[in-house]
Amino acid sequence: MALETELSTYRSKLPELHDQQGKFALIHGNDLVGTFAAYEDALAEGYKQFGLKPFLVQKIEVIEQVQFVSRLLDPCRT
């Protein structure tokens, strides 16, 4: 799975990021590179440091929002 290591790193670092809620974490491999106030800043720093190598920019949320999508629902035909 793509970014599996980075997602695992994010989850393991989440307790220490509690006070950074709402910011964006930049993660490469097992390293938390830094936190940024804006998504665009974290993304720009990721490309600057890692180019096209995989990295993760994740919004820091202590309580993760769960998205549910089901293909079993019939579309509304009204």
Secondary structure, 3 states (H helix, E strand, C coil): CCCHHHHHHHHHHHHHHHHHCCCEEEEECCEEEEEECCHHHHHHHHHHHHCCCCCEEEECCCCCCCCCCCCCCCCCCC
